[in-house]
Amino acid sequence: MTRSGDGDLVGPNKAVVFRHGSTLAEFATVNANTTSSADDWDFPTALVEAQADKLG
């Protein structure tokens, strides 16, 4: 992880966006344990599934 010029954390990240009816949801993760963008990790799909279930 590094800091960009405006202070935001920059590093390897993944995101999921989905729509249910008129609701749009987005979940993003940043893995602070990876040292390069070539390192891979599993996206926490349980988080997305739990939130999607709440939408019906």
N, C-alpha and C positions, 0 to 999 in steps of 0.2 A: 504494500500500500504506500502510496506517496500522496503528497498534497499538491494540488494544482495551484496555479498562480492566484486564484481567487479563494483558496483555502478549502475547497472541496476535496474529499478523499477520492483518489483515483486508483482503481485496481481491477482485477478480474471480477466480472459480475455476470449474472444471468437474470432474465426477467420473463414473466409470463403475463400475458394480457388476455382476458376473456370477457365475453359479453353474455349476459342472460337477460333477455328482454331489453328494457331500456337502461339496464345497469351495466356499467363498464368497470371492470376491476383490474388492477395491476399489482403484481407482487414482484419485488426485486430483492436479490440477495448479493452480498459482496462477501467473498471468502478471504478474511484477513490472514488465514494460515497459508495461503498459496504464495509462492515467491515469484511466480511468473505467469503470464497469460496462457502458457502451454500446460500448466497444471489444471487438472479437471476435478470436479466434485459433483456430487448428486444434488440436484435442486430439491428442496424440501417439499415434495409433492403432497405430503399429508396436509401442509398448510393450505395449499390451493384447494384440495378436495374438501377440507372442513369448511372453508369459506363458501365454496360453491354449493355445498349441501345446505347452508343457511339461506341461500337465495331460492332454493326450491327445486 
